[in-house]
Amino acid sequence: MIPYGRQTISEADIQAVVDVLHSDYLTQGPAVPAFEIAVASYCGAQHAVAVNSATSALHIACLALDVGPGDIVWTSPITFVASANCALYCGAQVDFVDIDAKTYNLSVERLAQKLEIADKTGKLPKVVIPVHLAGLSCDMEAIHALGKQYGFRIIEDASHAIGGRYKDEPIGGCKYSDVTVFSFHPVKIITTGEGGIAVTNNPELADRMQLLRSHGITRDANKMTHVSDGPWYYQQIGLGFNYRMTDIQAALGLSQLRQLDEFVARRNKLARSYDLFFAGMPVLVPWQHPDIYSAFHLYVIRLQLGKLNKNHREIFELLRASDIGVNLHYIPVYRQPYYEKLGYDRNDYPEAEKYYTEAISIPMFSGLTDQMQLEVKEKIELNLR
Ligand SMILES: *Cc1c(COP(=O)(O)O)cnc(C)c1O
């Protein structure tokens, strides 16, 4: 089976992990801060807080922005459930903004319309979480302008997008957002096994997230409520979690980061090759914006079902049966039973619904060889007939 995505691990990556295993610190050692500095510097952000997953990063980013009961968070319905769950963890409500027909990202027009209505009904969101689906940046300038107009904060869920660029600057620079979150799950662009990071230019948010990732405990005398009892002393000044990344993971991340540009270039090369292959076929290829360099975490095709003799599910099943590990990113979040109970109306999201009936993610990862890609193309051609 050729999977839709998988990690690429080099001998240098393996050695970096082995080196940590031989060292004094498996966790809370020097690799985590070194990784944080490297990611922040890559993105052009001031601060980075490494954690054990992007899910944790989204949670502490929401908490740092004071999301709590009575608040509303908006995100895209076409995303992994974690983009929405983070708001529920904080006791807030979630609502969805339908996607754009072309980019499959949260639609800025729908967002503007929904904000206008929410403003009148007093139900404005506290935070909006745009998701850079497949690695293609959202229109952050426009979303940021709406944030200024309506007073909401922004967390970019860039789990798919490290190594990508928006208007010639790296994703994660946080020019148009409060916090940007990346995931290092093995199917993502670079990996730490499990892991995530939150980057920000706001020192106060960085401090809050650092506390939240480790029990709410500080060893910084300046943050304590009174003078230290002695050299052993620390204080818990908030309620946090154990969301720490280990040094084993951070060392792998540092080594992976050195290959990031190469990985993303390879993904873009594979995408161009797929684009050419699909030209003239009853398939829509991922639309690209001239100002955006996608990290191409995913390559999503949309079946033009009116021009095909088979349905979406048949084609999906035939591809799986022929050892092509296709997938569907994503089931609209409001269709999940847990969310259905919270009362969303599918009719509010016509573009997400349409997307769900046509989309298929085909193999896309830096280790996909030309030979493997050829096999994928041949099997798709055969099974679309
Ligand atoms: C993978 C992913 C997450 C969660 O990442 P983890 O590191 O697995 O917690 C969140 N949002 C999106 C869009 C993702 O794809």
PDBQT file of the ligand as one rigid body, heavy atoms in Angstrom, charges set to zero:
ROOT
HETATM    1  C1  LIG A 401      -2.930  16.954  12.761  1.00  0.00    +0.000 C 
HETATM    2  C2  LIG A 401      -3.776  18.118  13.020  1.00  0.00    +0.000 A 
HETATM    3  C3  LIG A 401      -4.017  18.604  14.305  1.00  0.00    +0.000 A 
HETATM    4  C4  LIG A 401      -3.575  17.888  15.534  1.00  0.00    +0.000 C 
HETATM    5  O1  LIG A 401      -2.235  17.604  15.536  1.00  0.00    +0.000 OA
HETATM    6  P1  LIG A 401      -1.635  16.622  16.632  1.00  0.00    +0.000 P 
HETATM    7  O2  LIG A 401      -0.184  17.011  16.660  1.00  0.00    +0.000 OA
HETATM    8  O3  LIG A 401      -1.847  15.235  16.114  1.00  0.00    +0.000 OA
HETATM    9  O4  LIG A 401      -2.322  16.859  17.902  1.00  0.00    +0.000 OA
HETATM   10  C5  LIG A 401      -4.743  19.770  14.451  1.00  0.00    +0.000 A 
HETATM   11  N1  LIG A 401      -5.244  20.413  13.380  1.00  0.00    +0.000 NA
HETATM   12  C6  LIG A 401      -5.068  19.950  12.135  1.00  0.00    +0.000 A 
HETATM   13  C7  LIG A 401      -5.625  20.736  10.993  1.00  0.00    +0.000 C 
HETATM   14  C8  LIG A 401      -4.348  18.787  11.911  1.00  0.00    +0.000 A 
HETATM   15  O5  LIG A 401      -4.201  18.316  10.677  1.00  0.00    +0.000 OA
ENDROOT
TORSDOF 0
